[in-house]
Each structure stands twice: as structure tokens, then as C-alpha cells.
Amino acid sequence: MRGGAYTVILYETVLGKDIAPKEIARIDICGSDEEKEYFFLEEKVYEAGRLRDMLEDYMSGYEKIEIDYIALEKTFPRDMVGLSDEEQAQQLEELYESMRKIGENATDD
């Protein structure tokens, strides 16, 4: 968001694949009158209803699946710079261990 202008982007990602997310739709909102520009697969679309219809058509072949999300159980200090080297190393190791556990749980299914 920059000075009254911002962008909303819908990405398509493929779970478990090493593929960069693909931009499906984008809405650029500019100025105080919130003038909008719509894009679908990088092509300009001239009305919100048409963008919605294009998204529905694009998604019609997709299967809906439930994704279980996992959260870290430990919180970490925001000011790790103020910690000693030993404390920073310990906090980082705990963070990495938590992330490894999440990665293992995500691939178990």
C-alpha cells in the first residue's frame, strides 16, 4: 500500500511442489476515489462481475480440500539483537526445531 494506492493479488500455489506461485487475479486500487483496475492472468478485465465469472470458470475444475494448519507453540522475542550470542543461538535453535517439527507433520499425510 502506497499513499492511497494498493493492490490485492490472488495467487495459485501447488502444495508440495517447488513451483513459484502464479498470479491469477489482481485488483489495483488507486487514489482517494478508489478507482479500480482488474486483471485476470495478467490481462485487463473491465468490470468486477466479469472478473468473478472468469475466476469461477478457472476454478471449476479444482477439487476442494481441507488444509490443516499448524502453529508454533513457542513465542520468540522480537528484539533478538539485544540478547547475548548464547541466548540468540538458543532461541534460534528452538525456532528451527519448531519449524522442523511442523515440516515433518506436514509431510506425514
All heavy atoms as an XYZ file, in Angstrom:
886
protein
N       0.849     -1.176      0.000
C       0.000      0.000      0.000
C       0.894      1.238      0.000
O       1.815      1.337      0.782
C      -0.899     -0.040      1.230
C      -1.833      1.108      1.320
S      -3.070      0.768      2.584
C      -3.984      2.255      2.457
N       0.626      2.144     -0.906
C       1.430      3.359     -1.010
C       0.538      4.567     -1.228
O      -0.107      4.653     -2.257
C       2.356      3.256     -2.219
C       3.679      2.702     -1.914
C       4.545      2.738     -3.162
N       5.156      1.450     -3.259
C       5.175      0.679     -4.294
N       4.625      1.066     -5.410
N       5.746     -0.487     -4.272
N       0.477      5.467     -0.262
C      -0.204      6.745     -0.441
C      -1.567      6.668     -1.084
O      -1.814      7.328     -2.074
N      -2.459      5.851     -0.571
C      -3.801      5.763     -1.124
C      -3.937      4.800     -2.280
O      -5.004      4.681     -2.850
N      -2.875      4.127     -2.658
C      -2.943      3.137     -3.730
C      -2.507      1.789     -3.173
O      -1.545      1.709     -2.421
C      -2.020      3.546     -4.872
N      -3.257      0.758     -3.504
C      -2.855     -0.562     -3.056
C      -3.330     -1.621     -4.035
O      -4.143     -1.356     -4.929
C      -3.334     -0.852     -1.634
C      -4.812     -0.705     -1.375
C      -5.647     -1.812     -1.377
C      -5.360      0.544     -1.105
C      -6.997     -1.675     -1.124
C      -6.708      0.676     -0.846
C      -7.527     -0.437     -0.859
O      -8.857     -0.301     -0.609
N      -2.818     -2.817     -3.866
C      -3.076     -3.920     -4.783
C      -3.485     -5.149     -3.993
O      -2.890     -5.459     -2.973
C      -1.810     -4.241     -5.612
O      -1.436     -3.079     -6.343
C      -2.054     -5.378     -6.574
N      -4.499     -5.854     -4.503
C      -4.921     -7.131     -3.946
C      -4.616     -8.180     -5.005
O      -5.027     -8.039     -6.159
C      -6.433     -7.129     -3.622
C      -6.868     -8.484     -3.101
C      -6.768     -6.025     -2.640
N      -3.873     -9.225     -4.615
C      -3.464    -10.245     -5.585
C      -3.909    -11.619     -5.097
O      -3.741    -11.948     -3.927
C      -1.938    -10.245     -5.782
C      -1.460     -8.882     -6.279
C      -1.522    -11.336     -6.771
C       0.041     -8.737     -6.351
N      -4.477    -12.419     -5.999
C      -4.834    -13.803     -5.726
C      -3.810    -14.681     -6.440
O      -3.641    -14.575     -7.655
C      -6.239    -14.118     -6.237
C      -6.667    -15.582     -6.158
C      -6.775    -16.039     -4.710
C      -7.982    -15.779     -6.897
N      -3.113    -15.516     -5.654
C      -2.110    -16.410     -6.218
C      -2.604    -17.846     -6.214
O      -3.360    -18.247     -5.342
C      -0.818    -16.374     -5.389
C      -0.037    -15.104     -5.519
C      -0.080    -14.139     -4.521
C       0.756    -14.870     -6.631
C       0.647    -12.967     -4.622
C       1.492    -13.704     -6.743
C       1.439    -12.757     -5.738
O       2.160    -11.605     -5.854
N      -2.148    -18.618     -7.173
C      -2.372    -20.054     -7.200
C      -1.049    -20.708     -6.834
O      -0.009    -20.384     -7.402
C      -2.783    -20.489     -8.606
C      -2.920    -21.972     -8.779
C      -3.265    -22.337    -10.215
O      -2.729    -21.708    -11.139
O      -4.073    -23.249    -10.388
N      -1.083    -21.599     -5.852
C       0.133    -22.313     -5.471
C      -0.141    -23.809     -5.545
O      -1.270    -24.261     -5.424
C       0.586    -21.960     -4.044
O      -0.452    -22.292     -3.131
C       0.922    -20.493     -3.911
N       0.915    -24.564     -5.750
C       0.808    -26.017     -5.801
C       1.536    -26.558     -4.583
O       2.749    -26.405     -4.461
C       1.426    -26.577     -7.098
C       1.301    -28.090     -7.131
C       0.758    -25.948     -8.315
N       0.771    -27.151     -3.650
C       1.363    -27.656     -2.419
C       2.297    -28.821     -2.702
O       2.000    -29.685     -3.530
C       0.267    -28.098     -1.450
C      -0.669    -26.986     -0.967
C      -1.766    -27.579     -0.090
C       0.091    -25.935     -0.208
N       3.423    -28.841     -2.008
C       4.362    -29.941     -2.134
C       5.215    -29.890     -3.383
O       6.000    -30.788     -3.632
N       5.075    -28.884     -4.171
C       5.865    -28.738     -5.401
C       6.783    -27.535     -5.265
O       6.481    -26.584     -4.567
C       4.961    -28.536     -6.626
C       3.910    -29.590     -6.810
C       4.480    -30.837     -7.388
C       3.342    -31.831     -7.632
N       3.801    -33.116     -7.972
N       7.888    -27.583     -5.943
C       8.837    -26.472     -5.909
C       8.555    -25.545     -7.089
O       9.403    -25.326     -7.944
C      10.268    -27.017     -5.953
C      11.282    -25.986     -5.508
O      10.878    -24.987     -4.884
O      12.473    -26.175     -5.794
N       7.314    -25.034     -7.128
C       6.871    -24.183     -8.220
C       6.479    -22.830     -7.635
O       5.778    -22.765     -6.635
C       5.649    -24.811     -8.936
C       6.018    -26.180     -9.516
C       5.132    -23.896    -10.032
C       4.832    -26.949    -10.050
N       6.922    -21.765     -8.270
C       6.594    -20.418     -7.783
C       5.098    -20.173     -7.905
O       4.453    -20.659     -8.835
C       7.356    -19.379     -8.594
N       4.508    -19.434     -6.965
C       3.086    -19.097     -7.068
C       2.799    -18.357     -8.372
O       3.615    -17.587     -8.855
C       2.837    -18.192     -5.868
C       3.946    -18.487     -4.915
C       5.119    -18.872     -5.756
N       1.610    -18.608     -8.926
C       1.192    -17.985    -10.180
C       0.119    -16.954     -9.862
O      -0.848    -17.256     -9.162
C       0.637    -19.074    -11.093
C       0.049    -18.598    -12.388
C      -0.487    -19.814    -13.150
C      -1.173    -19.419    -14.427
N      -1.744    -20.597    -15.094
N       0.269    -15.741    -10.380
C      -0.736    -14.703    -10.157
C      -1.955    -15.000    -11.023
O      -1.863    -15.050    -12.246
C      -0.181    -13.330    -10.508
C      -1.164    -12.214    -10.258
C      -0.628    -10.854    -10.626
O       0.450    -10.473    -10.138
O      -1.298    -10.175    -11.427
N      -3.099    -15.201    -10.368
C      -4.336    -15.482    -11.086
C      -5.118    -14.190    -11.335
O      -5.541    -13.917    -12.444
C      -5.227    -16.467    -10.282
C      -4.475    -17.757    -10.006
C      -6.525    -16.746    -11.012
C      -4.033    -18.509    -11.235
N      -5.320    -13.424    -10.277
C      -6.100    -12.195    -10.407
C      -5.451    -11.092     -9.594
O      -4.789    -11.353     -8.597
C      -7.530    -12.425     -9.939
N      -5.661     -9.852    -10.052
C      -5.107     -8.697     -9.344
C      -6.096     -7.547     -9.464
O      -6.695     -7.342    -10.517
C      -3.766     -8.295     -9.950
C      -3.110     -7.139     -9.221
C      -1.719     -6.819     -9.743
N      -1.806     -5.988    -10.935
C      -1.334     -6.318    -12.124
N      -0.727     -7.471    -12.307
N      -1.462     -5.521    -13.150
N      -6.246     -6.822     -8.373
C      -7.062     -5.603     -8.380
C      -6.168     -4.473     -7.885
O      -5.651     -4.527     -6.775
C      -8.298     -5.733     -7.465
C      -9.158     -6.930     -7.888
C      -9.112     -4.437     -7.489
C     -10.276     -7.243     -6.919
N      -5.961     -3.476     -8.727
C      -5.205     -2.281     -8.357
C      -6.205     -1.201     -7.991
O      -7.103     -0.888     -8.769
C      -4.328     -1.798     -9.515
C      -3.202     -2.758     -9.840
O      -2.739     -3.452     -8.921
O      -2.786     -2.810    -11.011
N      -6.063     -0.636     -6.799
C      -6.973      0.401     -6.311
C      -6.151      1.669     -6.127
O      -5.167      1.675     -5.394
C      -7.646     -0.035     -5.000
C      -8.378     -1.362     -5.236
C      -8.596      1.046     -4.494
C      -8.884     -2.033     -4.001
N      -6.547      2.736     -6.802
C      -5.739      3.956     -6.823
C      -6.542      5.163     -6.373
O      -7.706      5.317     -6.740
C      -5.238      4.222     -8.239
S      -4.318      2.862     -8.950
N      -5.897      6.017     -5.602
C      -6.436      7.314     -5.257
C      -7.564      7.298     -4.259
O      -8.075      6.261     -3.861
N      -7.956      8.507     -3.863
C      -8.994      8.646     -2.849
C     -10.366      8.221     -3.372
O     -11.234      7.844     -2.603
C      -9.044     10.088     -2.349
O      -9.339     10.949     -3.431
N     -10.590      8.283     -4.686
C     -11.874      7.854     -5.239
C     -11.899      6.345     -5.485
O     -12.877      5.804     -5.986
C     -12.197      8.609     -6.522
C     -11.141      8.410     -7.603
O     -10.081      7.807     -7.303
O     -11.367      8.846     -8.737
N     -10.827      5.671     -5.108
C     -10.686      4.221     -5.212
C     -11.007      3.695     -6.611
O     -11.753      2.746     -6.796
C     -11.531      3.512     -4.150
C     -11.035      3.776     -2.759
C     -11.623      2.834     -1.714
O     -12.470      1.992     -2.062
O     -11.211      2.942     -0.564
N     -10.424      4.314     -7.600
C     -10.542      3.822     -8.972
C      -9.873      2.448     -9.043
O      -8.762      2.263     -8.552
C      -9.856      4.806     -9.916
C      -9.943      4.390    -11.353
C      -9.268      5.400    -12.263
O      -9.421      6.608    -12.019
O      -8.579      4.955    -13.183
N     -10.547      1.482     -9.648
C     -10.051      0.111     -9.656
C      -9.745     -0.365    -11.065
O     -10.467     -0.038    -12.014
C     -11.074     -0.821     -9.022
C     -11.347     -0.509     -7.568
C     -12.431     -1.403     -7.009
C     -12.646     -1.089     -5.558
N     -13.853     -0.405     -5.262
N      -8.663     -1.151    -11.167
C      -8.340     -1.849    -12.399
C      -8.269     -3.329    -12.066
O      -7.665     -3.717    -11.062
C      -7.004     -1.385    -12.971
C      -7.035      0.017    -13.524
C      -5.728      0.376    -14.213
O      -4.661     -0.147    -13.820
O      -5.762      1.188    -15.145
N      -8.882     -4.157    -12.902
C      -8.958     -5.600    -12.664
C      -8.126     -6.330    -13.711
O      -8.136     -5.962    -14.892
C     -10.414     -6.081    -12.765
C     -11.367     -5.329    -11.875
C     -12.162     -4.307    -12.388
C     -11.467     -5.629    -10.527
C     -13.042     -3.613    -11.575
C     -12.348     -4.934     -9.706
C     -13.125     -3.930    -10.242
O     -13.991     -3.235     -9.437
N      -7.441     -7.398    -13.263
C      -6.638     -8.204    -14.169
C      -6.875     -9.675    -13.877
O      -7.006    -10.087    -12.722
C      -5.140     -7.896    -13.986
C      -4.791     -6.476    -14.325
C      -4.885     -5.480    -13.372
C      -4.380     -6.141    -15.604
C      -4.571     -4.169    -13.667
C      -4.058     -4.827    -15.919
C      -4.158     -3.837    -14.948
N      -6.944    -10.483    -14.935
C      -7.056    -11.931    -14.817
C      -5.993    -12.535    -15.711
O      -5.968    -12.273    -16.918
C      -8.452    -12.408    -15.240
C      -8.617    -13.893    -15.148
C      -8.801    -14.502    -13.921
C      -8.556    -14.680    -16.282
C      -8.943    -15.878    -13.828
C      -8.696    -16.045    -16.198
C      -8.888    -16.652    -14.977
N      -5.098    -13.327    -15.102
C      -3.954    -13.906    -15.818
C      -3.230    -12.827    -16.624
O      -2.920    -12.988    -17.799
C      -4.407    -15.060    -16.718
C      -5.033    -16.247    -15.985
C      -5.526    -17.279    -16.987
C      -4.055    -16.871    -14.998
N      -3.012    -11.693    -15.978
C      -2.268    -10.540    -16.493
C      -2.961     -9.791    -17.626
O      -2.389     -8.886    -18.212
C      -0.844    -10.951    -16.885
C      -0.054    -11.497    -15.705
C       1.381    -11.841    -16.053
O       1.844    -11.490    -17.147
O       2.042    -12.457    -15.207
N      -4.192    -10.147    -17.943
C      -4.968     -9.429    -18.962
C      -5.981     -8.529    -18.263
O      -6.633     -8.944    -17.306
C      -5.710    -10.410    -19.874
C      -4.796    -11.312    -20.695
C      -4.029    -10.555    -21.765
O      -4.588     -9.599    -22.334
O      -2.876    -10.928    -22.027
N      -6.127     -7.311    -18.742
C      -7.056     -6.371    -18.123
C      -8.504     -6.824    -18.341
O      -8.873     -7.259    -19.421
C      -6.853     -4.970    -18.694
C      -7.617     -3.916    -17.946
C      -7.170     -2.524    -18.317
C      -7.903     -1.531    -17.433
N      -7.338     -0.216    -17.533
N      -9.295     -6.711    -17.268
C     -10.722     -7.020    -17.290
C     -11.427     -5.732    -16.902
O     -10.980     -5.013    -16.016
C     -11.048     -8.148    -16.268
C     -12.525     -8.443    -16.247
C     -10.245     -9.396    -16.578
N     -12.547     -5.426    -17.545
C     -13.135     -4.103    -17.378
C     -14.260     -3.998    -16.348
O     -14.763     -2.904    -16.119
C     -13.575     -3.560    -18.740
C     -12.370     -3.279    -19.595
C     -11.886     -4.224    -20.484
C     -11.671     -2.083    -19.462
C     -10.749     -3.979    -21.236
C     -10.540     -1.828    -20.201
C     -10.079     -2.775    -21.097
O      -8.949     -2.536    -21.820
N     -14.630     -5.109    -15.703
C     -15.633     -4.993    -14.640
C     -15.464     -6.132    -13.642
O     -15.003     -7.231    -13.981
C     -17.050     -4.963    -15.197
C     -17.393     -6.157    -16.035
C     -18.793     -6.049    -16.635
O     -19.195     -4.952    -17.028
O     -19.461     -7.093    -16.688
N     -15.846     -5.840    -12.394
C     -15.667     -6.794    -11.302
C     -16.474     -8.068    -11.528
O     -16.001     -9.173    -11.250
C     -16.061     -6.154     -9.970
N     -17.683     -7.948    -12.048
C     -18.516     -9.127    -12.305
C     -17.875    -10.067    -13.307
O     -17.928    -11.296    -13.163
N     -17.265     -9.506    -14.327
C     -16.575    -10.334    -15.339
C     -15.372    -11.036    -14.704
O     -15.124    -12.203    -14.994
C     -16.143     -9.459    -16.517
C     -15.418    -10.200    -17.590
C     -16.356    -11.123    -18.366
N     -15.599    -11.829    -19.380
C     -15.618    -13.145    -19.540
N     -16.395    -13.907    -18.803
N     -14.882    -13.713    -20.472
N     -14.633    -10.343    -13.843
C     -13.504    -10.960    -13.153
C     -13.992    -12.131    -12.298
O     -13.400    -13.213    -12.321
C     -12.766     -9.934    -12.289
C     -11.608    -10.466    -11.449
C     -10.519    -11.062    -12.323
C     -11.043     -9.369    -10.570
N     -15.075    -11.933    -11.567
C     -15.635    -13.003    -10.742
C     -16.011    -14.212    -11.609
O     -15.703    -15.351    -11.281
C     -16.866    -12.496     -9.987
C     -17.445    -13.544     -9.033
C     -18.816    -13.188     -8.496
N     -19.759    -13.152     -9.597
C     -20.505    -12.109     -9.933
N     -20.435    -11.000     -9.247
N     -21.330    -12.160    -10.957
N     -16.675    -13.967    -12.742
C     -17.060    -15.058    -13.642
C     -15.839    -15.808    -14.170
O     -15.838    -17.039    -14.246
C     -17.884    -14.529    -14.815
C     -19.242    -13.988    -14.392
O     -19.682    -14.287    -13.257
O     -19.846    -13.245    -15.198
N     -14.795    -15.071    -14.517
C     -13.571    -15.701    -15.035
C     -12.911    -16.555    -13.952
O     -12.426    -17.650    -14.235
C     -12.613    -14.634    -15.567
C     -13.168    -13.912    -16.787
S     -12.175    -12.500    -17.272
C     -11.021    -13.309    -18.373
N     -12.922    -16.062    -12.705
C     -12.366    -16.834    -11.592
C     -13.172    -18.109    -11.351
O     -12.608    -19.186    -11.134
C     -12.310    -16.001    -10.324
C     -11.169    -15.001    -10.232
C     -11.389    -14.048     -9.070
C      -9.842    -15.717    -10.092
N     -14.491    -17.998    -11.394
C     -15.337    -19.176    -11.207
C     -15.072    -20.216    -12.291
O     -14.966    -21.408    -12.004
C     -16.816    -18.778    -11.195
C     -17.251    -18.108     -9.915
C     -18.714    -17.688     -9.936
O     -19.433    -17.985    -10.922
O     -19.135    -17.065     -8.955
N     -14.957    -19.779    -13.542
C     -14.664    -20.707    -14.635
C     -13.300    -21.363    -14.441
O     -13.136    -22.565    -14.635
C     -14.686    -19.982    -15.987
C     -16.089    -19.588    -16.416
O     -17.068    -20.106    -15.831
O     -16.196    -18.743    -17.328
N     -12.316    -20.564    -14.054
C     -10.952    -21.069    -13.861
C     -10.900    -22.111    -12.745
O     -10.226    -23.126    -12.865
C     -10.016    -19.901    -13.538
C      -8.565    -20.274    -13.466
C      -7.788    -20.308    -14.620
C      -7.954    -20.590    -12.255
C      -6.447    -20.641    -14.569
C      -6.616    -20.930    -12.199
C      -5.872    -20.953    -13.357
O      -4.539    -21.301    -13.294
N     -11.651    -21.854    -11.672
C     -11.610    -22.734    -10.507
C     -12.562    -23.922    -10.614
O     -12.537    -24.809     -9.761
C     -11.945    -21.933     -9.234
C     -10.987    -20.789     -8.937
S      -9.275    -21.303     -8.737
C      -9.387    -22.227     -7.224
N     -13.398    -24.000    -11.634
C     -14.423    -25.033    -11.713
C     -13.834    -26.448    -11.741
O     -14.463    -27.376    -11.262
C     -15.322    -24.815    -12.929
O     -14.587    -25.011    -14.125
N     -12.655    -26.629    -12.266
C     -12.052    -27.947    -12.331
C     -11.279    -28.356    -11.093
O     -10.783    -29.474    -11.001
N     -11.184    -27.468    -10.133
C     -10.410    -27.743     -8.927
C     -11.222    -28.560     -7.929
O     -12.431    -28.416     -7.830
C      -9.972    -26.443     -8.251
C      -8.759    -25.817     -8.876
C      -8.811    -25.244    -10.139
C      -7.553    -25.802     -8.210
C      -7.704    -24.676    -10.721
C      -6.437    -25.226     -8.771
C      -6.514    -24.667    -10.028
O      -5.417    -24.107    -10.599
N     -10.539    -29.390     -7.194
C     -11.158    -30.148     -6.115
C     -10.920    -29.394     -4.815
O      -9.807    -28.952     -4.544
C     -10.511    -31.526     -6.030
C     -11.029    -32.383     -4.914
C     -10.332    -33.732     -4.867
O      -9.776    -34.155     -5.885
O     -10.333    -34.330     -3.794
N     -11.966    -29.262     -4.008
C     -11.813    -28.585     -2.725
C     -11.242    -29.573     -1.717
O     -11.725    -30.693     -1.598
C     -13.154    -28.061     -2.223
C     -13.694    -26.936     -3.065
C     -14.995    -26.416     -2.505
C     -15.523    -25.306     -3.394
N     -16.779    -24.765     -2.886
N     -10.185    -29.147     -1.014
C      -9.593    -29.971      0.033
C      -9.426    -29.132      1.284
O      -9.301    -27.915      1.210
C      -8.231    -30.573     -0.382
C      -7.224    -29.465     -0.704
C      -8.369    -31.519     -1.546
C      -5.812    -29.967     -0.879
N      -9.427    -29.796      2.409
C      -9.217    -29.107      3.672
C      -7.734    -29.165      4.000
O      -7.098    -30.210      3.891
C     -10.020    -29.789      4.779
C      -9.900    -29.095      6.112
C     -10.759    -29.753      7.180
O     -11.781    -30.354      6.826
O     -10.376    -29.659      8.359
N      -7.185    -28.046      4.410
C      -5.770    -27.983      4.771
C      -5.681    -27.716      6.263
O      -6.248    -26.743      6.768
C      -5.038    -26.862      4.000
C      -5.134    -27.120      2.501
C      -3.590    -26.760      4.447
C      -4.607    -25.992      1.654
N      -5.019    -28.595      6.988
C      -4.818    -28.396      8.421
C      -3.604    -27.498      8.629
O      -2.537    -27.760      8.084
C      -4.584    -29.734      9.129
C      -5.812    -30.620      9.063
O      -6.925    -30.080      9.112
O      -5.656    -31.846      8.959
N      -3.784    -26.453      9.412
C      -2.692    -25.542      9.711
C      -2.130    -25.842     11.088
O      -2.856    -26.207     12.003
C      -3.175    -24.086      9.650
C      -3.491    -23.655      8.251
C      -4.773    -23.777      7.738
C      -2.496    -23.156      7.429
C      -5.066    -23.392      6.440
C      -2.772    -22.776      6.138
C      -4.063    -22.893      5.648
O      -4.343    -22.519      4.362
N      -0.838    -25.685     11.230
C      -0.149    -25.934     12.490
C       0.527    -24.636     12.905
O       1.099    -23.941     12.081
C       0.915    -27.040     12.316
C       0.249    -28.330     11.832
C       1.654    -27.286     13.613
C       1.241    -29.378     11.378
N       0.473    -24.320     14.180
C       1.104    -23.099     14.681
C       2.252    -23.456     15.611
O       2.228    -24.486     16.271
C       0.080    -22.252     15.422
N       3.250    -22.599     15.637
C       4.345    -22.785     16.576
C       3.812    -22.644     17.992
O       2.936    -21.828     18.264
C       5.431    -21.735     16.345
C       6.152    -21.809     15.011
C       7.124    -20.647     14.895
C       6.900    -23.116     14.874
N       4.351    -23.437     18.897
C       3.872    -23.411     20.275
C       4.668    -22.457     21.148
O       4.312    -22.212     22.275
C       3.934    -24.820     20.867
C       2.997    -25.781     20.164
C       3.084    -27.182     20.702
O       3.779    -27.393     21.724
O       2.484    -28.070     20.105
N       5.744    -21.933     20.659
C       6.597    -21.052     21.449
C       6.634    -19.686     20.794
O       6.631    -19.570     19.594
C       8.014    -21.634     21.510
C       8.988    -20.753     22.273
C      10.323    -21.412     22.402
C      11.366    -20.574     23.061
N      10.987    -19.566     23.976
N       6.655    -18.655     21.606
C       6.833    -17.312     21.077
C       8.304    -16.935     21.230
O       9.016    -17.464     22.091
C       5.961    -16.285     21.830
O       6.305    -16.331     23.210
C       4.494    -16.593     21.638
N       8.750    -16.043     20.380
C      10.153    -15.660     20.373
C      10.253    -14.151     20.506
O       9.406    -13.420     19.992
C      10.824    -16.134     19.082
C      10.827    -17.618     18.972
C       9.779    -18.286     18.361
C      11.853    -18.364     19.522
C       9.758    -19.658     18.278
C      11.838    -19.746     19.452
C      10.792    -20.390     18.826
N      11.300    -13.678     21.199
C      11.445    -12.232     21.402
C      11.663    -11.510     20.079
O      12.342    -12.025     19.190
C      12.671    -12.121     22.303
C      13.403    -13.402     22.151
C      12.394    -14.446     21.785
N      11.069    -10.329     19.959
C      11.221     -9.535     18.736
C      12.582     -8.853     18.672
O      13.045     -8.505     17.600
C      10.120     -8.488     18.667
C       8.753     -9.098     18.484
C       7.682     -8.064     18.518
N       7.888     -7.105     17.456
C       7.190     -6.004     17.299
N       6.238     -5.718     18.142
N       7.436     -5.177     16.325
N      13.192     -8.644     19.821
C      14.452     -7.895     19.855
C      15.632     -8.832     20.104
O      16.406     -8.628     21.017
C      14.399     -6.802     20.913
C      14.177     -7.364     22.310
O      13.780     -8.533     22.417
O      14.421     -6.626     23.277
N      15.772     -9.847     19.265
C      16.857    -10.808     19.467
C      18.229    -10.141     19.412
O      19.186    -10.673     19.919
C      16.763    -11.948     18.462
C      15.599    -12.881     18.767
S      15.535    -14.317     17.699
C      16.933    -15.251     18.298
N      18.300     -8.967     18.825
C      19.572     -8.247     18.758
C      20.076     -7.936     20.161
O      21.268     -7.944     20.417
C      19.414     -6.940     17.950
C      20.714     -6.177     17.876
C      18.882     -7.250     16.560
N      19.155     -7.690     21.109
C      19.532     -7.352     22.474
C      19.965     -8.536     23.307
O      20.441     -8.366     24.424
N      19.824     -9.750     22.802
C      20.218    -10.948     23.544
C      21.704    -11.222     23.369
O      22.305    -10.819     22.374
C      19.422    -12.160     23.052
C      17.900    -12.104     23.190
C      17.281    -13.343     22.570
C      17.498    -11.984     24.644
N      22.257    -11.961     24.312
C      23.658    -12.373     24.167
C      23.749    -13.380     23.023
O      22.747    -13.937     22.575
C      24.154    -13.014     25.463
O      23.510    -14.277     25.653
N      24.959    -13.636     22.560
C      25.165    -14.598     21.477
C      24.630    -15.976     21.855
O      24.012    -16.652     21.028
C      26.649    -14.704     21.114
C      27.159    -13.436     20.439
O      26.326    -12.636     19.960
O      28.394    -13.254     20.396
N      24.842    -16.385     23.099
C      24.369    -17.692     23.555
C      22.837    -17.747     23.562
O      22.237    -18.734     23.142
C      24.910    -18.025     24.955
C      26.413    -18.197     25.027
C      27.165    -16.854     25.092
O      26.558    -15.819     25.463
O      28.349    -16.848     24.757
N      22.206    -16.671     24.069
C      20.741    -16.624     24.107
C      20.151    -16.604     22.695
O      19.155    -17.281     22.419
C      20.268    -15.393     24.887
C      20.523    -15.475     26.385
C      20.241    -14.162     27.093
O      20.617    -13.099     26.547
O      19.621    -14.208     28.168
N      20.774    -15.857     21.792
C      20.308    -15.823     20.411
C      20.406    -17.212     19.787
O      19.477    -17.670     19.119
C      21.122    -14.837     19.581
C      20.767    -13.399     19.828
C      21.499    -12.476     18.872
O      21.850    -12.868     17.757
N      21.732    -11.249     19.314
N      21.530    -17.890     19.999
C      21.720    -19.234     19.436
C      20.666    -20.197     19.978
O      20.096    -20.993     19.224
C      23.120    -19.740     19.750
N      20.392    -20.115     21.266
C      19.391    -20.994     21.878
C      17.995    -20.700     21.307
O      17.267    -21.626     20.951
C      19.377    -20.815     23.395
C      18.313    -21.678     24.076
C      18.196    -21.381     25.554
O      18.920    -20.566     26.108
N      17.259    -22.049     26.194
N      17.626    -19.422     21.215
C      16.311    -19.052     20.684
C      16.173    -19.492     19.224
O      15.134    -20.016     18.819
C      16.083    -17.539     20.808
C      15.954    -17.039     22.218
C      14.663    -17.503     22.883
O      13.641    -17.676     22.228
N      14.713    -17.710     24.178
N      17.200    -19.274     18.427
C      17.147    -19.680     17.022
C      17.041    -21.193     16.880
O      16.293    -21.693     16.043
C      18.368    -19.147     16.261
C      18.333    -17.658     15.948
C      19.662    -17.221     15.344
C      17.190    -17.330     15.000
N      17.771    -21.932     17.711
C      17.698    -23.396     17.641
C      16.292    -23.874     18.003
O      15.760    -24.776     17.359
C      18.736    -24.038     18.566
C      18.800    -25.550     18.426
C      18.986    -26.027     16.992
O      19.788    -25.442     16.250
O      18.297    -27.002     16.617
N      15.664    -23.250     18.999
C      14.288    -23.613     19.359
C      13.329    -23.297     18.211
O      12.412    -24.070     17.927
C      13.856    -22.887     20.635
C      14.551    -23.409     21.876
C      14.129    -22.664     23.131
O      12.983    -22.162     23.165
O      14.939    -22.583     24.067
N      13.532    -22.160     17.555
C      12.695    -21.804     16.415
C      12.880    -22.814     15.282
O      11.899    -23.317     14.724
C      13.043    -20.397     15.925
C      12.341    -19.944     14.643
C      10.834    -19.890     14.840
C      12.868    -18.588     14.214
N      14.126    -23.127     14.939
C      14.382    -24.087     13.860
C      13.804    -25.454     14.180
O      13.254    -26.135     13.318
C      15.883    -24.204     13.577
C      16.509    -22.920     13.057
C      17.825    -22.601     13.341
C      15.784    -22.017     12.289
C      18.405    -21.427     12.874
C      16.350    -20.849     11.820
C      17.655    -20.560     12.110
O      18.227    -19.405     11.643
N      13.904    -25.885     15.440
C      13.356    -27.174     15.847
C      11.836    -27.184     15.685
O      11.257    -28.154     15.194
C      13.748    -27.509     17.292
C      13.252    -28.854     17.772
C      13.788    -30.029     16.953
O      14.902    -29.933     16.402
O      13.079    -31.047     16.868
N      11.178    -26.103     16.088
C       9.727    -25.995     15.909
C       9.358    -26.060     14.434
O       8.397    -26.729     14.047
C       9.206    -24.690     16.501
O       9.382    -24.666     17.888
N      10.127    -25.368     13.591
C       9.853    -25.384     12.162
C      10.089    -26.770     11.568
O       9.329    -27.209     10.700
C      10.709    -24.324     11.465
C      10.295    -22.917     11.846
S      11.417    -21.625     11.279
C      11.245    -21.761      9.521
N      11.103    -27.474     12.024
C      11.348    -28.851     11.546
C      10.169    -29.748     11.893
O       9.716    -30.544     11.080
C      12.632    -29.401     12.155
C      13.897    -28.983     11.419
C      15.095    -29.804     11.884
N      15.534    -29.412     13.210
C      16.376    -28.413     13.466
N      16.874    -27.700     12.484
N      16.712    -28.111     14.696
N       9.646    -29.604     13.127
C       8.501    -30.412     13.547
C       7.287    -30.135     12.672
O       6.567    -31.050     12.285
C       8.170    -30.146     15.014
C       9.155    -30.765     15.977
C       8.769    -30.443     17.411
C       9.816    -30.974     18.377
N       9.525    -30.584     19.759
N       7.059    -28.873     12.376
C       5.931    -28.521     11.512
C       6.125    -29.138     10.130
O       5.197    -29.699      9.552
C       5.761    -26.992     11.409
C       5.186    -26.468     12.713
C       4.876    -26.603     10.249
C       5.086    -24.971     12.793
N       7.328    -29.059      9.590
C       7.621    -29.662      8.288
C       7.400    -31.154      8.273
O       6.849    -31.721      7.332
N       7.798    -31.838      9.343
C       7.598    -33.275      9.433
C       6.114    -33.607      9.495
O       5.667    -34.545      8.847
C       8.302    -33.835     10.680
C       9.805    -33.811     10.581
C      10.494    -34.091     11.920
O       9.791    -34.417     12.895
O      11.728    -33.975     11.967
N       5.364    -32.852     10.292
C       3.919    -33.096     10.403
C       3.196    -32.825      9.089
O       2.241    -33.507      8.760
C       3.297    -32.237     11.511
C       3.744    -32.690     12.890
O       4.122    -33.827     13.084
N       3.682    -31.772     13.837
N       3.675    -31.851      8.343
C       3.010    -31.502      7.070
C       3.227    -32.585      6.030
O       2.388    -32.786      5.163
C       3.533    -30.165      6.563
N       4.339    -33.303      6.087
C       4.611    -34.329      5.092
C       4.165    -35.712      5.512
O       4.224    -36.641      4.739
C       6.121    -34.366      4.748
O       6.856    -34.607      5.953
C       6.566    -33.062      4.128
N       3.688    -35.866      6.766
C       3.229    -37.171      7.233
C       1.982    -37.638      6.517
O       1.732    -38.821      6.379
C       2.952    -37.150      8.746
C       4.260    -37.144      9.545
O       5.301    -37.415      8.946
O       4.209    -36.850     10.763
N       1.129    -36.700      6.071
C      -0.126    -37.069      5.418
C       0.184    -37.487      4.021
O      -0.301    -37.898      3.199
C      -1.120    -35.901      5.436
C      -1.466    -35.522      6.875
O      -1.370    -36.382      7.754
O      -1.821    -34.360      7.097
